Amino acid sequence: MHHIKETIQTFMIENLSFLAPEAVVVLISALPILELRLGLPSGAILGIPFLSSYIFSLIGNLLPIAPILLLFRPVSSWMLRFKVYDSFYQWLYNRTINKSNQVEKYGAVGLILFTALPLPTTGAYSACLAAVLFFIPFKLAFLSISAGVIIASVLVSLVAYPLF
């Protein structure tokens, strides 16, 4: 899995070279699965100073939270009439429910932990889906997931910029 992420990271950096390096960091950090776990190290690879890379990766990872929390349920309700989406939704629902027992058990604190641990299948996107599926109110979910992203950014920083 680590090799696949490195390959994706390299692909993104090479194919987005027409953008400013900071924009590449924001974009990579805003993408599902990659998030700031690869956005922040991409900043290091691109030679961006730690503080700039940290801020841009944080912005990128925070950008999708509110739209997902606000739009996932209404868009999904509309899309469920399509068989392909219904199958995808069932898979996503089951995967999220299976991976998010701590969210169900601990609510907002569980969301922070679920987002903060920079592991595969955790992060802001998965936490947003868990928040929607467990009916955690928007404000509480947004603040909890944002706090988790900040914690994850510190953990990733220790690896990406060990001497910052």
MDTraj code that builds the backbone (N, CA, C; nanometers):
import mdtraj as md
import numpy as np

residues = "MET HIS HIS ILE LYS GLU THR ILE GLN THR PHE MET ILE GLU ASN LEU SER PHE LEU ALA PRO GLU ALA VAL VAL VAL LEU ILE SER ALA LEU PRO ILE LEU GLU LEU ARG LEU GLY LEU PRO SER GLY ALA ILE LEU GLY ILE PRO PHE LEU SER SER TYR ILE PHE SER LEU ILE GLY ASN LEU LEU PRO ILE ALA PRO ILE LEU LEU LEU PHE ARG PRO VAL SER SER TRP MET LEU ARG PHE LYS VAL TYR ASP SER PHE TYR GLN TRP LEU TYR ASN ARG THR ILE ASN LYS SER ASN GLN VAL GLU LYS TYR GLY ALA VAL GLY LEU ILE LEU PHE THR ALA LEU PRO LEU PRO THR THR GLY ALA TYR SER ALA CYS LEU ALA ALA VAL LEU PHE PHE ILE PRO PHE LYS LEU ALA PHE LEU SER ILE SER ALA GLY VAL ILE ILE ALA SER VAL LEU VAL SER LEU VAL ALA TYR PRO LEU PHE".split()
xyz = np.array([
    [0.0833, -0.1200, 0.0000],
    [0.0000, 0.0000, 0.0000],
    [0.0871, 0.1254, 0.0000],
    [0.1973, 0.1223, 0.0778],
    [0.2860, 0.2382, 0.0856],
    [0.3453, 0.2698, -0.0509],
    [0.3822, 0.1649, -0.1256],
    [0.4400, 0.1837, -0.2590],
    [0.3391, 0.2497, -0.3532],
    [0.2138, 0.2092, -0.3437],
    [0.1091, 0.2677, -0.4283],
    [0.0944, 0.4154, -0.3978],
    [0.0942, 0.4521, -0.2704],
    [0.0822, 0.5938, -0.2333],
    [0.2010, 0.6738, -0.2836],
    [0.3220, 0.6177, -0.2747],
    [0.4400, 0.6883, -0.3259],
    [0.4301, 0.7062, -0.4765],
    [0.3800, 0.6051, -0.5477],
    [0.3640, 0.6137, -0.6924],
    [0.2629, 0.7222, -0.7279],
    [0.1519, 0.7262, -0.6562],
    [0.0511, 0.8293, -0.6792],
    [0.1098, 0.9668, -0.6501],
    [0.1821, 0.9782, -0.5406],
    [0.2441, 1.1057, -0.5030],
    [0.3396, 1.1523, -0.6126],
    [0.4251, 1.0639, -0.6605],
    [0.5197, 1.0983, -0.7665],
    [0.4456, 1.1392, -0.8924],
    [0.3422, 1.0638, -0.9292],
    [0.2618, 1.0953, -1.0468],
    [0.2012, 1.2354, -1.0354],
    [0.1431, 1.2652, -0.9190],
    [0.0796, 1.3959, -0.8986],
    [0.1825, 1.5083, -0.9095],
    [0.2963, 1.4907, -0.8448],
    [0.3986, 1.5950, -0.8461],
    [0.4487, 1.6184, -0.9884],
    [0.4751, 1.5110, -1.0616],
    [0.5277, 1.5238, -1.1975],
    [0.4254, 1.5836, -1.2930],
    [0.2998, 1.5458, -1.2809],
    [0.1982, 1.5899, -1.3762],
    [0.1325, 1.7226, -1.3395],
    [0.1601, 1.7707, -1.2229],
    [0.1057, 1.9008, -1.1836],
    [0.2157, 2.0064, -1.1753],
    [0.3270, 1.9790, -1.2411],
    [0.4418, 2.0698, -1.2323],
    [0.4137, 2.2065, -1.2934],
    [0.3042, 2.2196, -1.3709],
    [0.2678, 2.3490, -1.4271],
    [0.2068, 2.4412, -1.3207],
    [0.1700, 2.3850, -1.2065],
    [0.1149, 2.4638, -1.0956],
    [0.2270, 2.5062, -1.0010],
    [0.1994, 2.6093, -0.9248],
    [0.2928, 2.6480, -0.8190],
    [0.3037, 2.5316, -0.7209],
    [0.4222, 2.5078, -0.6649],
    [0.4380, 2.3953, -0.5705],
    [0.3374, 2.3995, -0.4560],
    [0.3043, 2.5184, -0.4079],
    [0.2075, 2.5306, -0.2987],
    [0.0693, 2.4815, -0.3416],
    [0.0324, 2.5092, -0.4666],
    [-0.0968, 2.4634, -0.5190],
    [-0.0986, 2.3110, -0.5299],
    [0.0143, 2.2513, -0.5648],
    [0.0245, 2.1055, -0.5721],
    [0.0009, 2.0462, -0.4331],
    [0.0594, 2.1073, -0.3307],
    [0.0423, 2.0593, -0.1933],
    [-0.1049, 2.0705, -0.1514],
    [-0.1690, 2.1825, -0.1820],
    [-0.3110, 2.1995, -0.1484],
    [-0.3940, 2.0931, -0.2195],
    [-0.3690, 2.0739, -0.3486],
    [-0.4472, 1.9785, -0.4269],
    [-0.4297, 1.8356, -0.3764],
    [-0.3070, 1.7936, -0.3550],
    [-0.2831, 1.6573, -0.3046],
    [-0.3486, 1.6400, -0.1678],
    [-0.3388, 1.7405, -0.0826],
    [-0.3960, 1.7321, 0.0523],
    [-0.5480, 1.7300, 0.0516],
    [-0.6090, 1.7814, -0.0547],
    [-0.7546, 1.7862, -0.0639],
    [-0.8141, 1.6591, -0.1236],
    [-0.7303, 1.5716, -0.1758],
    [-0.7808, 1.4505, -0.2408],
    [-0.8066, 1.3382, -0.1403],
    [-0.9133, 1.2600, -0.1637],
    [-0.9388, 1.1469, -0.0755],
    [-0.8224, 1.0482, -0.0798],
    [-0.8054, 0.9763, 0.0251],
    [-0.7001, 0.8768, 0.0466],
    [-0.5647, 0.9433, 0.0677],
    [-0.5267, 1.0368, -0.0206],
    [-0.3955, 1.1012, -0.0100],
    [-0.3919, 1.1974, 0.1080],
    [-0.4833, 1.2918, 0.1087],
    [-0.4961, 1.3919, 0.2133],
    [-0.3595, 1.4492, 0.2523],
    [-0.3478, 1.5051, 0.3700],
    [-0.2202, 1.5685, 0.4060],
    [-0.1114, 1.4669, 0.4363],
    [-0.1505, 1.3402, 0.4493],
    [-0.0508, 1.2349, 0.4691],
    [0.0487, 1.2302, 0.3549],
    [0.0046, 1.2687, 0.2358],
    [0.0958, 1.2783, 0.1227],
    [0.1175, 1.4226, 0.0794],
    [0.0245, 1.5108, 0.1134],
    [0.0413, 1.6517, 0.0768],
    [0.1589, 1.7164, 0.1471],
    [0.1706, 1.6934, 0.2753],
    [0.2791, 1.7525, 0.3535],
    [0.4158, 1.6982, 0.3112],
    [0.4331, 1.5658, 0.2970],
    [0.5611, 1.5163, 0.2457],
    [0.5903, 1.5645, 0.1032],
    [0.4852, 1.5867, 0.0244],
    [0.5058, 1.6399, -0.1107],
    [0.5689, 1.7781, -0.1036],
    [0.5272, 1.8562, -0.0053],
    [0.5882, 1.9883, 0.0142],
    [0.7367, 1.9769, 0.0408],
    [0.7745, 1.8773, 0.1219],
    [0.9169, 1.8556, 0.1497],
    [0.9908, 1.8175, 0.0223],
    [0.9310, 1.7274, -0.0565],
    [0.9921, 1.6847, -0.1820],
    [1.0075, 1.8020, -0.2777],
    [0.9073, 1.8907, -0.2782],
    [0.9104, 2.0066, -0.3687],
    [0.9975, 2.1204, -0.3156],
    [1.0561, 2.1023, -0.1984],
    [1.1461, 2.2026, -0.1427],
    [1.0766, 2.3216, -0.0784],
    [0.9513, 2.3044, -0.0414],
    [0.8770, 2.4122, 0.0237],
    [0.9169, 2.4153, 0.1704],
    [0.9430, 2.5336, 0.2257],
    [0.9767, 2.5416, 0.3685],
    [0.8654, 2.4806, 0.4539],
    [0.9043, 2.4274, 0.5684],
    [0.8103, 2.3557, 0.6548],
    [0.6820, 2.4334, 0.6818],
    [0.6910, 2.5552, 0.7310],
    [0.5710, 2.6289, 0.7708],
    [0.4747, 2.6469, 0.6538],
    [0.5265, 2.6803, 0.5370],
    [0.4409, 2.6968, 0.4186],
    [0.3755, 2.5646, 0.3807],
    [0.4531, 2.4579, 0.3773],
    [0.3993, 2.3273, 0.3416],
    [0.2932, 2.2850, 0.4437],
    [0.3202, 2.3111, 0.5699],
    [0.2262, 2.2762, 0.6764],
    [0.0930, 2.3492, 0.6565],
    [0.1000, 2.4783, 0.6352],
    [-0.0220, 2.5594, 0.6193],
    [-0.0992, 2.5178, 0.4945],
    [-0.0294, 2.5002, 0.3812],
    [-0.0987, 2.4647, 0.2574],
    [-0.1578, 2.3238, 0.2628],
    [-0.0902, 2.2311, 0.3265],
    [-0.1460, 2.0958, 0.3380],
    [-0.2659, 2.0958, 0.4331],
    [-0.2579, 2.1756, 0.5375],
    [-0.3698, 2.1872, 0.6311],
    [-0.4922, 2.2474, 0.5613],
    [-0.4707, 2.3544, 0.4862],
    [-0.5814, 2.4168, 0.4111],
    [-0.6436, 2.3152, 0.3160],
    [-0.5577, 2.2445, 0.2413],
    [-0.6091, 2.1469, 0.1460],
    [-0.6905, 2.0376, 0.2110],
    [-0.6460, 1.9889, 0.3263],
    [-0.7172, 1.8807, 0.3939],
    [-0.8462, 1.9292, 0.4602],
    [-0.8502, 2.0559, 0.4999],
    [-0.9703, 2.1105, 0.5630],
    [-1.0778, 2.1498, 0.4608],
    [-1.0379, 2.1831, 0.3389],
    [-1.1322, 2.2320, 0.2365],
    [-1.2535, 2.1413, 0.2127],
    [-1.2367, 2.0102, 0.1975],
    [-1.3531, 1.9273, 0.1640],
    [-1.4468, 1.8951, 0.2801],
    [-1.4087, 1.9259, 0.4026],
    [-1.4884, 1.8817, 0.5176],
    [-1.6316, 1.9369, 0.5146],
    [-1.6475, 2.0679, 0.5094],
    [-1.7824, 2.1265, 0.5138],
    [-1.8691, 2.0802, 0.3963],
    [-1.8176, 2.0830, 0.2710],
    [-1.9032, 2.0351, 0.1614],
    [-1.9476, 1.8895, 0.1775],
    [-1.8586, 1.8042, 0.2255],
    [-1.8973, 1.6634, 0.2439],
    [-2.0036, 1.6522, 0.3520],
    [-1.9810, 1.7197, 0.4647],
    [-2.0780, 1.7111, 0.5751],
    [-2.2152, 1.7651, 0.5331],
    [-2.2155, 1.8714, 0.4544],
    [-2.3419, 1.9340, 0.4154],
    [-2.4096, 1.8664, 0.2969],
    [-2.3316, 1.8138, 0.2042],
    [-2.3893, 1.7673, 0.0781],
    [-2.3997, 1.6164, 0.0621],
    [-2.3269, 1.5395, 0.1430],
    [-2.3257, 1.3952, 0.1205],
    [-2.4653, 1.3344, 0.1281],
    [-2.5394, 1.3652, 0.2314],
    [-2.6718, 1.3038, 0.2485],
    [-2.7687, 1.3444, 0.1363],
    [-2.7838, 1.4738, 0.1048],
    [-2.8797, 1.5068, -0.0021],
    [-2.8361, 1.4557, -0.1407],
    [-2.7095, 1.4623, -0.1700],
    [-2.6629, 1.4124, -0.3003],
    [-2.6807, 1.2609, -0.3068],
    [-2.6464, 1.1917, -0.1988],
    [-2.6628, 1.0461, -0.1958],
    [-2.8091, 1.0064, -0.2088],
    [-2.8973, 1.0780, -0.1421],
    [-3.0410, 1.0473, -0.1514],
    [-3.0872, 1.0541, -0.2962],
    [-3.0429, 1.1532, -0.3667],
    [-3.0805, 1.1695, -0.5072],
    [-3.0153, 1.0605, -0.5925],
    [-2.8888, 1.0304, -0.5666],
    [-2.8126, 0.9354, -0.6483],
    [-2.8519, 0.7897, -0.6232],
    [-2.9139, 0.7600, -0.5096],
    [-2.9492, 0.6212, -0.4765],
    [-3.0472, 0.5590, -0.5759],
    [-3.1106, 0.6392, -0.6568],
    [-3.2022, 0.5832, -0.7564],
    [-3.1286, 0.5149, -0.8711],
    [-2.9958, 0.5365, -0.8775],
    [-2.9132, 0.4727, -0.9798],
    [-2.8476, 0.3486, -0.9203],
    [-2.8658, 0.2352, -0.9875],
    [-2.8175, 0.1065, -0.9357],
    [-2.6669, 0.1079, -0.9084],
    [-2.5891, 0.1678, -0.9961],
    [-2.4436, 0.1721, -0.9782],
    [-2.4095, 0.2470, -0.8499],
    [-2.4731, 0.3602, -0.8267],
    [-2.4456, 0.4364, -0.7049],
    [-2.4963, 0.3625, -0.5817],
    [-2.6111, 0.2985, -0.5941],
    [-2.6647, 0.2236, -0.4814],
    [-2.5659, 0.1154, -0.4370],
    [-2.5063, 0.0452, -0.5316],
    [-2.4060, -0.0574, -0.4982],
    [-2.2844, 0.0063, -0.4322],
    [-2.2381, 0.1168, -0.4883],
    [-2.1243, 0.1882, -0.4318],
    [-2.1568, 0.2371, -0.2905],
    [-2.2754, 0.2926, -0.2738],
    [-2.3169, 0.3449, -0.1431],
    [-2.3204, 0.2330, -0.0391],
    [-2.3733, 0.1173, -0.0752],
    [-2.3792, 0.0041, 0.0191],
    [-2.2388, -0.0382, 0.0596],
    [-2.1467, -0.0456, -0.0384],
    [-2.0078, -0.0806, -0.0081],
    [-1.9458, 0.0237, 0.0850],
    [-1.9645, 0.1507, 0.0513],
    [-1.9083, 0.2601, 0.1306],
    [-1.9677, 0.2610, 0.2713],
    [-2.0964, 0.2424, 0.2810],
    [-2.1644, 0.2390, 0.4101],
    [-2.1073, 0.1267, 0.4975],
    [-2.1002, 0.0062, 0.4426],
    [-2.0499, -0.1082, 0.5194],
    [-1.9046, -0.0877, 0.5603],
    [-1.8228, -0.0383, 0.4676],
    [-1.6818, -0.0138, 0.4973],
    [-1.6672, 0.0893, 0.6079],
    [-1.7417, 0.1970, 0.5989],
    [-1.7342, 0.3043, 0.6986],
    [-1.7822, 0.2556, 0.8347],
    [-1.8924, 0.1853, 0.8372],
    [-1.9458, 0.1333, 0.9640],
    [-1.8457, 0.0368, 1.0275],
    [-1.7856, -0.0494, 0.9470],
    [-1.6887, -0.1467, 1.0006],
    [-1.5623, -0.0804, 1.0529],
    [-1.5221, 0.0309, 0.9941],
    [-1.3969, 0.0968, 1.0321],
    [-1.4155, 0.2022, 1.1407],
    [-1.5377, 0.2340, 1.1756],
    [-1.5586, 0.3489, 1.2636],
    [-1.6294, 0.3159, 1.3941],
    [-1.5950, 0.2023, 1.4551],
    [-1.6582, 0.1680, 1.5835],
    [-1.6262, 0.2719, 1.6904],
    [-1.5056, 0.3314, 1.6865],
    [-1.4722, 0.4321, 1.7876],
    [-1.5573, 0.5577, 1.7703],
    [-1.5981, 0.5882, 1.6471],
    [-1.6860, 0.7039, 1.6261],
    [-1.8224, 0.6747, 1.6861],
    [-1.8727, 0.5553, 1.6603],
    [-2.0027, 0.5179, 1.7148],
    [-1.9991, 0.5166, 1.8677],
    [-1.8902, 0.4653, 1.9227],
    [-1.8794, 0.4511, 2.0680],
    [-1.8540, 0.5850, 2.1375],
    [-1.7645, 0.6687, 2.0800],
    [-1.7216, 0.7907, 2.1484],
    [-1.7713, 0.9207, 2.0839],
    [-1.8459, 0.9135, 1.9763],
    [-1.9016, 1.0327, 1.9133],
    [-1.7948, 1.1276, 1.8626],
    [-1.8018, 1.2541, 1.9061],
    [-1.7107, 1.3577, 1.8569],
    [-1.5649, 1.3267, 1.8905],
    [-1.5386, 1.2742, 2.0098],
    [-1.4010, 1.2388, 2.0469],
    [-1.3513, 1.1260, 1.9564],
    [-1.4379, 1.0330, 1.9246],
    [-1.4029, 0.9260, 1.8315],
    [-1.3688, 0.9796, 1.6940],
    [-1.4415, 1.0838, 1.6513],
    [-1.4108, 1.1470, 1.5220],
    [-1.2706, 1.2075, 1.5225],
    [-1.2343, 1.2714, 1.6327],
    [-1.1004, 1.3307, 1.6436],
    [-0.9956, 1.2205, 1.6300],
    [-1.0114, 1.1139, 1.7058],
    [-0.9146, 1.0031, 1.7019],
    [-0.9106, 0.9370, 1.5652],
    [-1.0268, 0.9162, 1.5064],
    [-1.0368, 0.8519, 1.3754],
    [-0.9655, 0.9352, 1.2691],
    [-0.9751, 1.0650, 1.2786],
    [-0.9115, 1.1546, 1.1820],
    [-0.7639, 1.1719, 1.2130],
    [-0.7292, 1.1777, 1.3397],
    [-0.5926, 1.2108, 1.3804],
    [-0.4908, 1.1026, 1.3478],
    [-0.5313, 0.9774, 1.3530],
    [-0.4367, 0.8694, 1.3268],
    [-0.4135, 0.8577, 1.1766],
    [-0.2940, 0.8935, 1.1311],
    [-0.2686, 0.8925, 0.9862],
    [-0.2440, 0.7512, 0.9332],
    [-0.3496, 0.6709, 0.9340],
    [-0.3425, 0.5323, 0.8889],
    [-0.4287, 0.5151, 0.7642],
    [-0.4049, 0.4086, 0.6884],
    [-0.4922, 0.3829, 0.5729],
    [-0.6377, 0.3721, 0.6174],
    [-0.7261, 0.4233, 0.5387],
    [-0.8723, 0.4244, 0.5575],
    [-0.9187, 0.5123, 0.6737],
    [-0.8302, 0.5933, 0.7286],
    [-0.8753, 0.6937, 0.8250],
    [-0.8429, 0.8305, 0.7652],
    [-0.8961, 0.9345, 0.8221],
    [-0.8711, 1.0685, 0.7720],
    [-0.9999, 1.1466, 0.7632],
    [-0.9904, 1.2661, 0.7074],
    [-1.1041, 1.3574, 0.7044],
    [-1.2214, 1.3023, 0.6234],
    [-1.1946, 1.2440, 0.5078],
    [-1.3039, 1.1926, 0.4240],
    [-1.3809, 1.0826, 0.4958],
    [-1.3098, 0.9848, 0.5478],
    [-1.3761, 0.8749, 0.6191],
    [-1.4488, 0.9254, 0.7427],
    [-1.3879, 1.0194, 0.8135],
    [-1.4516, 1.0753, 0.9329],
    [-1.5787, 1.1514, 0.8962],
    [-1.5760, 1.2238, 0.7850],
    [-1.6971, 1.2952, 0.7406],
    [-1.8098, 1.1966, 0.7125],
    [-1.7770, 1.0882, 0.6441],
    [-1.8800, 0.9881, 0.6154],
    [-1.9331, 0.9258, 0.7433],
    [-1.8430, 0.8963, 0.8367],
    [-1.8874, 0.8407, 0.9645],
    [-1.9782, 0.9404, 1.0373],
    [-1.9418, 1.0679, 1.0362],
    [-2.0228, 1.1709, 1.1029],
    [-2.1623, 1.1789, 1.0422],
    [-2.1683, 1.1712, 0.9102],
    [-2.2985, 1.1759, 0.8431],
    [-2.3787, 1.0512, 0.8761],
    [-2.3155, 0.9353, 0.8704],
    [-2.3870, 0.8099, 0.8937],
    [-2.4331, 0.7950, 1.0385],
    [-2.3595, 0.8544, 1.1326],
    [-2.3982, 0.8470, 1.2742],
    [-2.4737, 0.9712, 1.3207],
    [-2.5127, 1.0562, 1.2272],
    [-2.5934, 1.1746, 1.2542],
    [-2.5312, 1.2673, 1.3584],
    [-2.4009, 1.2862, 1.3512],
    [-2.3337, 1.3810, 1.4404],
    [-2.3606, 1.5203, 1.3842],
    [-2.4068, 1.6137, 1.4658],
    [-2.4406, 1.7475, 1.4162],
    [-2.3221, 1.8155, 1.3461],
    [-2.3547, 1.8952, 1.2445],
    [-2.2539, 1.9579, 1.1584],
    [-2.1438, 2.0279, 1.2365],
    [-2.1806, 2.1190, 1.3250],
    [-2.0798, 2.1992, 1.3952],
    [-1.9849, 2.1108, 1.4768],
    [-2.0399, 2.0159, 1.5481],
    [-1.9588, 1.9250, 1.6292],
    [-1.8693, 1.8383, 1.5397],
    [-1.9253, 1.7884, 1.4309],
    [-1.8474, 1.7062, 1.3376],
    [-1.7361, 1.7886, 1.2747],
    [-1.7687, 1.9093, 1.2281],
    [-1.6683, 1.9943, 1.1628],
    [-1.5532, 2.0254, 1.2587],
    [-1.5851, 2.0648, 1.3798],
    [-1.4803, 2.0976, 1.4774],
    [-1.3976, 1.9747, 1.5149],
    [-1.4625, 1.8613, 1.5325],
    [-1.3919, 1.7383, 1.5706],
    [-1.2990, 1.6915, 1.4585],
    [-1.3501, 1.6900, 1.3370],
    [-1.2685, 1.6450, 1.2235],
    [-1.1535, 1.7427, 1.2000],
    [-1.1804, 1.8714, 1.2123],
    [-1.0740, 1.9714, 1.1961],
    [-0.9656, 1.9531, 1.3019],
    [-1.0061, 1.9270, 1.4250],
    [-0.9079, 1.9015, 1.5320],
    [-0.8257, 1.7768, 1.4996],
    [-0.8907, 1.6741, 1.4483],
    [-0.8199, 1.5527, 1.4087],
    [-0.7210, 1.5775, 1.2964],
    [-0.7587, 1.6620, 1.2001],
    [-0.6685, 1.6972, 1.0897],
    [-0.5461, 1.7705, 1.1443],
    [-0.5670, 1.8596, 1.2392],
    [-0.4541, 1.9340, 1.2985],
    [-0.3595, 1.8381, 1.3717],
    [-0.4152, 1.7452, 1.4467],
    [-0.3317, 1.6463, 1.5169],
    [-0.2555, 1.5606, 1.4153],
    [-0.3257, 1.5144, 1.3120],
    [-0.2604, 1.4331, 1.2085],
    [-0.1483, 1.5115, 1.1421],
    [-0.1700, 1.6416, 1.1209],
    [-0.0670, 1.7232, 1.0551],
    [0.0596, 1.7316, 1.1400],
    [0.0431, 1.7361, 1.2705],
    [0.1602, 1.7381, 1.3595],
    [0.2333, 1.6037, 1.3513],
    [0.1580, 1.4942, 1.3534],
    [0.2200, 1.3615, 1.3451],
    [0.2930, 1.3421, 1.2125],
    [0.2292, 1.3822, 1.1027],
    [0.2919, 1.3682, 0.9712],
    [0.4129, 1.4604, 0.9611],
    [0.4062, 1.5778, 1.0222],
    [0.5182, 1.6713, 1.0208],
    [0.6436, 1.6099, 1.0811],
    [0.6241, 1.5336, 1.1862],
    [0.7388, 1.4706, 1.2531],
    [0.8119, 1.3731, 1.1619],
    [0.7383, 1.3162, 1.0668],
    [0.7991, 1.2236, 0.9710],
    [0.8503, 1.2984, 0.8476],
    [0.7676, 1.3905, 0.7953],
    [0.8025, 1.4591, 0.6712],
    [0.9124, 1.5626, 0.6883],
    [0.9129, 1.6298, 0.8015],
    [1.0107, 1.7345, 0.8301],
    [1.0688, 1.7096, 0.9697],
    [1.1473, 1.6040, 0.9866],
    [1.1896, 1.5660, 1.1215],
    [1.2670, 1.6723, 1.1971],
    [1.3325, 1.7645, 1.1307],
    [1.4112, 1.8652, 1.2014],
    [1.3493, 2.0050, 1.1962],
    [1.2261, 2.0141, 1.1433],
    [1.1693, 2.1453, 1.1169],
    [1.1958, 2.2390, 1.2302],
])
top = md.Topology()
chain = top.add_chain()
for i, resn in enumerate(residues, 1):
    res = top.add_residue(resn, chain, resSeq=i)
    for name in ("N", "CA", "C"):
        top.add_atom(name, md.element.get_by_symbol(name[0]), res)
traj = md.Trajectory(xyz[None], top)
